[in-house]
Amino acid sequence: MNTRLRRLRQNPEVRRLFQESDLQPRHLVQPYFVVSGCGVQKETRPGIGLWQMSADVCAKDALALLERGVGGIMLFGVPDIKDDTGAKLSEQLSTLQRTVDTIKKARPTAVVFADVCLCSFTTHGHCGIVHEGTIDNDRTLPVLADMSVLLARSGVDFVSPSDMMDGRVAAIREALDAASFSQTGILSYAVKIASAFYGPFRDAAHSAPQLGDRSSYQMPANNRREALRELALDEAEGADALLIKPAMTNLDLLRDARERTELPLFAYQVSGEIGMIRAAADAKMFDYDRAMLETLVSMRRAGADTVISYYARQWLV
């Protein structure tokens, strides 16, 4: 035989030398769900890694992860009060803003992302303003822009619109620039599928829709070409990085994106994906940590520069 690929696998040092895709803590972003109160630390589904924390606990926990080398943190606000108009955003975001302030005072270079969406902030649980029974795209845009400016003012490095409204990246960029936050980046959820894998997240974020579903604005899983159009539109509107969600069921879209854009790419390993792996591991089908790392490497191999994963904390703590 002229070719024996096993020569490249014969011991750990050789395998490490020829490794094509690596996974380091810097490639991961840990999400947190920020709630009111003091001393709150609750994993909403044991073993999956979705943590609701109050500002004091979240800041301390995030700083410890950053010390261990995690690439960044992503914050989701879970306010006590709900409002369907966007008029109470300042009050609703106050706990999240306090978390950012504490982190930034302790570690000014910490990379902080914050979700921009209305699902946790409204009584109906939809990602936009509901008007006459429909999710009104254009009425939603200024509210998302206002939310982004408030988050930028608190020190967030990247606002992360996950709502899937048309034109929201352009509206947010315009608002940020007008408010003198041109340095604040936009990580756009460019391809967010109307997926069955979000269940545990909606429990943690208190964001389950109370009427209908999100199929009129989140993407259908069937459409590969449409995903490319979403990516191109968000890039043209001024996104600094693009995100695909969920990750495991959309590795083909992630690969497509890597071949079409030079922007940084994020993959979101969602709650249902981790829950599925945890359930199988708890049933003694395989080793949990080994399976988790394998899936994360597959996302890096497909083209993700960064993976948002609840596993980051489990891996590093």
C-alpha positions in Angstrom: 0.0 0.0 0.0 1.3 3.4 -0.9 -1.2 5.2 1.4 -1.7 4.2 5.0 -3.7 6.9 6.8 -3.0 5.2 10.1 0.5 6.7 10.0 -1.2 10.0 10.9 -3.1 8.4 13.9 -0.5 6.2 15.6 -0.2 8.1 19.0 -1.6 11.1 20.7 1.3 13.4 19.7 1.0 12.5 16.0 -2.8 12.9 16.1 -2.4 16.4 17.8 0.1 17.5 15.2 -2.2 16.7 12.3 -5.4 17.8 13.9 -7.4 20.0 11.5 -10.1 21.5 13.7 -9.6 22.3 17.4 -11.8 23.3 20.2 -10.6 25.6 22.9 -12.5 27.5 25.7 -12.0 30.7 23.6 -14.2 29.2 20.9 -17.2 29.1 23.3 -19.8 31.6 24.6 -21.8 30.8 27.7 -25.4 32.0 27.9 -27.0 33.1 31.2 -30.7 34.0 32.0 -30.7 37.1 34.2 -33.5 37.3 36.8 -34.3 39.7 39.6 -33.4 39.2 43.2 -30.3 38.5 45.1 -28.4 35.2 45.5 -30.5 33.4 42.9 -28.8 30.5 41.1 -31.2 27.9 39.6 -30.6 25.4 36.8 -34.0 25.2 35.2 -33.5 21.7 33.8 -30.9 19.8 35.8 -27.9 18.7 33.9 -28.5 20.7 30.7 -26.8 24.0 31.8 -29.5 26.6 31.5 -28.9 28.8 34.5 -31.2 31.5 35.9 -29.1 33.9 38.0 -29.6 37.2 39.7 -27.2 40.0 38.8 -24.8 39.5 41.7 -24.4 35.7 41.1 -24.3 36.0 37.4 -21.5 38.6 37.4 -19.4 36.5 39.7 -20.0 33.3 37.8 -19.3 34.9 34.4 -16.1 36.5 35.7 -14.9 33.1 36.9 -15.6 31.6 33.4 -13.8 34.4 31.7 -10.8 33.8 33.9 -10.8 30.2 32.7 -10.6 31.4 29.1 -14.2 31.3 27.8 -14.6 33.4 24.8 -17.5 35.5 26.0 -20.9 35.4 27.7 -24.4 36.0 26.4 -27.1 37.5 28.6 -30.8 37.0 28.2 -33.1 39.2 30.3 -36.0 37.6 32.1 -38.0 40.5 33.6 -40.7 40.2 36.2 -42.9 42.6 34.4 -44.4 42.1 31.0 -45.3 44.8 28.5 -46.6 44.5 25.0 -45.6 48.0 23.7 -41.9 48.4 24.5 -42.7 51.3 26.8 -41.1 49.7 29.8 -37.9 48.5 28.3 -35.7 50.6 30.7 -37.3 49.0 33.7 -37.3 45.5 32.2 -33.6 45.7 31.3 -32.4 47.1 34.6 -31.3 43.8 36.1 -29.4 42.8 33.0 -27.8 46.2 32.7 -26.6 45.9 36.3 -25.0 42.6 35.5 -23.1 44.1 32.6 -22.0 47.0 34.6 -20.6 44.8 37.4 -18.8 42.6 34.9 -17.3 45.5 33.0 -16.1 47.2 36.1 -14.2 44.1 37.2 -13.0 43.1 33.7 -13.4 45.9 31.1 -12.2 43.7 28.2 -14.8 41.0 28.9 -16.7 40.2 25.7 -20.4 40.5 26.5 -23.3 39.7 24.1 -26.9 40.5 24.9 -30.0 39.1 23.2 -32.3 41.6 21.5 -35.9 40.1 21.2 -39.3 40.8 22.8 -40.4 37.2 23.6 -39.4 37.3 27.3 -40.7 40.9 27.6 -44.3 40.5 26.4 -47.4 38.8 27.7 -47.9 36.9 24.5 -44.4 35.6 24.2 -43.8 36.6 20.6 -40.7 38.2 19.3 -42.3 41.3 18.0 -45.2 43.7 18.5 -48.6 42.1 18.0 -51.1 44.3 16.2 -54.6 43.2 15.2 -53.7 39.6 15.7 -50.4 39.5 13.7 -46.8 40.0 14.5 -46.2 43.5 13.0 -42.7 43.6 11.5 -42.4 47.3 11.0 -43.9 48.3 14.4 -41.3 46.1 16.0 -38.2 47.6 14.4 -38.1 50.8 16.5 -38.6 48.8 19.7 -35.7 46.5 18.9 -33.6 49.6 18.0 -34.5 51.2 21.4 -33.6 48.0 23.2 -30.2 47.8 21.4 -29.3 51.4 22.4 -30.2 50.7 26.0 -28.0 47.6 26.0 -25.1 49.5 24.3 -25.4 52.2 26.9 -24.9 49.6 29.6 -21.6 48.5 28.0 -22.6 45.4 26.0 -20.1 44.8 23.2 -22.5 43.0 20.8 -26.2 43.3 20.6 -27.7 40.0 19.2 -31.1 40.4 17.5 -32.8 36.9 17.5 -36.3 38.1 16.6 -36.1 37.4 12.8 -37.9 40.5 11.8 -37.1 41.8 8.3 -34.8 44.9 8.3 -34.0 44.8 12.0 -30.2 44.8 11.5 -30.3 48.0 9.4 -32.7 49.6 11.9 -30.5 48.7 14.9 -27.3 49.8 13.1 -28.8 53.2 12.3 -30.0 53.7 15.9 -26.7 52.7 17.4 -24.8 55.0 15.1 -27.2 57.9 15.8 -26.7 57.4 19.6 -22.9 57.4 19.2 -22.5 53.7 19.7 -20.8 53.0 16.4 -18.3 50.8 18.3 -21.1 48.4 19.4 -21.3 45.3 17.2 -24.2 43.4 15.9 -24.2 39.6 16.1 -27.2 38.7 14.0 -29.3 35.6 14.3 -29.3 35.4 10.5 -30.7 31.9 10.2 -33.0 30.9 13.0 -35.1 27.9 12.2 -38.6 27.5 13.6 -37.3 24.5 15.5 -38.7 21.9 17.9 -35.4 22.0 19.9 -36.1 25.3 21.8 -38.3 23.9 24.6 -36.0 24.0 27.6 -34.9 27.5 26.6 -38.4 28.8 26.6 -38.8 27.5 30.2 -35.7 29.3 31.3 -36.5 32.5 29.4 -40.2 32.5 30.3 -40.7 33.1 26.5 -43.1 30.4 25.3 -45.7 31.9 22.8 -49.1 32.1 24.3 -50.9 32.1 21.0 -50.0 30.5 17.7 -46.3 29.8 16.9 -43.4 31.6 15.3 -43.5 30.1 11.9 -44.5 33.4 10.2 -41.1 34.9 11.1 -38.6 32.2 12.0 -37.3 30.2 9.0 -38.7 26.9 7.8 -36.3 24.1 8.1 -37.0 23.0 4.5 -35.3 26.0 2.7 -31.6 26.0 2.0 -31.6 28.8 -0.6 -33.7 31.0 1.6 -31.1 30.7 4.4 -28.5 32.0 2.0 -30.7 35.0 1.3 -31.1 35.7 5.0 -27.3 35.6 5.5 -26.7 38.0 2.6 -29.4 40.4 3.7 -28.0 40.7 7.2 -24.5 41.1 6.0 -25.6 43.9 3.6 -27.5 45.6 6.4 -24.4 45.9 8.5 -24.1 42.8 10.7 -20.6 42.2 12.1 -21.1 38.5 12.6 -23.7 36.0 11.7 -25.3 33.2 13.7 -27.1 29.9 12.7 -29.5 28.2 15.1 -29.9 25.4 15.9 -26.5 24.0 15.1 -26.6 20.2 14.9 -29.5 20.0 12.5 -28.1 22.8 10.3 -24.5 21.9 9.7 -25.1 22.1 6.0 -26.3 25.7 6.3 -23.3 26.5 8.4 -21.0 25.0 5.7 -22.9 27.0 3.0 -22.4 30.2 5.1 -18.7 29.6 5.5 -18.3 29.2 1.7 -20.3 32.4 1.0 -19.2 35.0 3.6 -16.0 36.2 5.2 -17.9 37.4 8.3 -17.3 35.6 11.6 -19.8 32.7 12.0 -21.5 31.6 15.2 -23.4 28.4 15.8 -25.9 28.1 18.6 -26.0 24.6 20.3 -29.5 24.9 21.6 -31.2 23.6 24.7 -33.0 20.7 23.0 -29.7 19.4 21.5 -28.0 19.3 24.9 -31.1 17.9 26.5 -31.2 15.1 23.9 -27.5 14.2 24.6 -28.0 14.4 28.3 -31.0 12.0 28.2 -29.1 9.5 26.1 -26.1 9.7 28.4 -28.3 9.3 31.5 -29.7 6.2 29.8 -26.1 4.8 29.7 -26.0 4.9 25.9 -22.7 6.8 25.8 -20.4 9.2 27.7 -21.9 12.6 28.1 -18.7 14.7 28.0 -17.2 12.8 25.1 -20.4 13.2 23.1 -20.7 16.9 23.9 -17.1 17.6 22.8 -17.6 15.6 19.6 -20.7 17.7 18.6 -18.9 20.9 19.3 -16.0 19.9 17.2 -18.4 19.0 14.4 -19.7 22.6 14.5 -16.2 24.0 14.3 -15.3 21.6 11.5 -18.4 22.8 9.5 -17.2 26.4 9.7 -18.2 28.0 13.0 -15.6 30.3 14.4 -17.5 30.4 17.7 -20.2 28.2 19.4 -22.7 29.4 21.9 -23.3 26.5 24.2 -24.6 25.8 27.7 -21.8 23.2 27.9 -19.1 25.9 28.3 -19.8 26.2 32.0 -20.0 22.5 32.5 -16.7 22.0 30.7 -14.8 24.7 32.6 -16.2 24.8 36.1 
